């Protein structure tokens, strides 16, 4: 403060000299200054005059006399009209509180009691003045505090401020003209305080404000010397607001605030605080930040804080002090009080415990989790005599417990736990981001699942990314400069966002930021190059067909236009139907546009689809193409001709017989895949070989006249005729060859009969058997089937009635002809009796079961009817007067 006094004295000395010598303006200081006005015979030690200027007012009377018409030629005095009293006005220092007018106590009491023009003319006047620019930079204020008490009650007293604003580059005249000033009337705000308001535009803050004060009371007029100031240099900010105190994660007390208005220059803050704990402590510090840390915080302490603000560099005025703010610490201090972290991290809590007004030693502090699980002492650390620390390594994601989305950590003494606790919030931010570029290479879609963190209340998710100019780094990291991306939650539980347009070779480093009420967490970053995650368009013009003669399934396609990389292809195919059982076929030749491969069924309808992917393995498989279907068509000649048999009318010994040739239609698998017509080939020793086209018929009648007649049936489709065909030789000599010794037929059930036979030794080349059967009680045609020659027992599946008569004929077929058949006209007798007994059993058992059910139902109905008839006339004892109040369910033993 001493240097300020000397500085003020020097300034006042210099400027008073300038005022008296050169008629210049007095510069307004950021602090208070005084205006002294007095007669010639009154002296004041507070007036600062340079050397060479005498304080004897008589020497100054002539030099400083002036009239209003002269304007501001005099900067120090004014002589009122109609009076010979000369009052001199000077600016003096307001730093010295002992400065006062030269009056004794009696005169001061007279001044205190009344204020009129005669007193002012005799004793002069003393005004404390301070000027500042309001914090909103719209109003310039000068405040004047009068020496005289109750000055506002003097109706004659008026205070005016005249001012003019000059630009920074505008030259100031030596003697400004009166008509260039504007006057504002000052208002009395309190008993001894007047305020003068000058509106200032923001653009004029750096301009020079010239002004002077004019005070009138009755016949006395006081006019101050000319004053000058730049409003920007005397800004008085508004007091700071939002004063807040909290315990930091390091255990310090953080005092924070913010400025209520925005100013065009940096600020400094003065903080004064007092602590009331086990010891009293006060502090007064000046900082440039909007916060202050106070260490040594103890439980149960009370802090009172006030803050004021001023311009950091250059002149300025301190603001008023903010309203006092009081903060009291709890008996248990946790730092930090809440922790938000990701799964897998290591976290620690500190605490200071005060119990029964006594600080608990850190060695006697124990820790609990959710008051249910005591934390092992191996996780404790003694930081100091009063501070204990607990560490949780590799924490797991918090499990929801009702409405609680965090774990409560309690710091306790050995006797009890305080109800206050710290909160541990652990969120699993292991989020996998997957991106894919569309086949047109115009946009990239990124997705991720929010399932691991969707249960946490009060959080929001945001994808952020940073795009590098070319490719990705080997180890992606979170970049300090990033951009957010709008993503939307889809019905499938995934968030989805679209980048469009895209730079195919740029590296997009992206991560998920989880915004929580306690802060934010970031997932591990991943870097994606759009060109490396392309999902191509599916191949087009897909066709599927069965190749003729080869019999392979051939699938052809057209490669998509994008991307231009070499592609591999994948074909899936299967029999067409509701549920297709797909099989896969890989094609690694990038130049291929078709592929052929064998399939088991050449005559079925196959569905085929194709997809593609970059050959180097980058990116994704395309979607499957639209399915293509094969058409059923002949792909090969039939595998073989149909099986055939004959029916001979008349005695086979005769020289001529009418023969009906029968054959079974070919299946698709044998005909590959259809039969357009059948051709019967005949061969005899005399007439040679000839053929008959019988179309789609399955039988043919011809006349057998030779000893031996060989026939075969050819199946013909669009590709050609079957090459492997069955031959049947009709031979009269061979019809007498009997090799079947016995034949038996055993009915298993109504749909199956077992036939068995015995053969006698022979030297003939036996090819197969033909089994014929028919119902003798009906006029049905015979049925037949071919049986391999190595079989001696066979199951015939058909509809059989056990009580009917059936004829079974077994024909041995040799290469030379058909041998003599073995014929039986009934089932084996033992089997017939057995089945008759079984049939009776099948009839009797259902009858017995039905009768039993009917009898049981009758008994139940009769029982209910008898019960109702028996109890109908028995009165209800509860309705009798003698039975009121008795419990009939309680047993009463009669002795």
ABEGO torsion letter per residue (X at the ends): XAAAAAAAAAAAAAAAAAAAAAGBBBBBBABBBBBBBBBAABBBAABBBBBGBBABAAAAAAAABBBAAAEAABAABBBBBGBABBBBBBBBBAABAABBBBBBAAAAAAAAABBBAAAAAAAEBBBBBBBBBBAAGABBBBBBBBABBGAAABAABBBBBBBBBBBAABBBBABBBAAABBBBBBBBABAABBBBBBBBBAAAAABBBBBBBBBBBEABBBBBBBBBBBAAAABBBBBBBGBBBBBBAAGBBBBBBBBABBBABBBBBBBBBBBBBABBBBBBBBBABABBBBBGBBBGBBBBBBBBBBBABEBEBBBBBBBBBBBBBBABBBOBABBBBBBGBBBBBBBBBBBGGBBBBAAABBBBBGGABBBBAAABBBABAABBBBBBBGBBBBBBBEABABBBBBBBBAABBBABBBBBBBBBABBBBBBBBBAAGABBBBBBBAAAAAABBGBBBBBBBBBBABEBBABBBBBABBBBBBBBBBAAGBBBBBBOBBBAABBBBBBBBBBBAAEBBBBBBBBBBAAAABBBBBBBGBBBBBBBGAGBBBBBBBBBAOBABBBBBBBBBBBBEABBBBBBBBBABAABABBBBBBABAABBBBBBBBBBBAAGBEBBBBBBBBBBBBBBBABBBABBBBBBBBBBEBAABABBBBBBBBBBBBAAAAOABBABBBBBBBBAAAEBBBBBAEABABBBBBBABABBBBBBBBBBAAEBBABBBBBBBBAAAAABBABABBBBBBABAABBBBBBBBBBBABBBABBBBBBBBAABABBBBBBBBBAABABBBBBBBBBAABBBBBBBBBBBAAEBBBBBBBABBBAAAAAAAAAAAAAAAAAAAAAAAAAAAAAAAAAAAAAAAAAAAAABBBAAABAAABGBBAABBBBBX
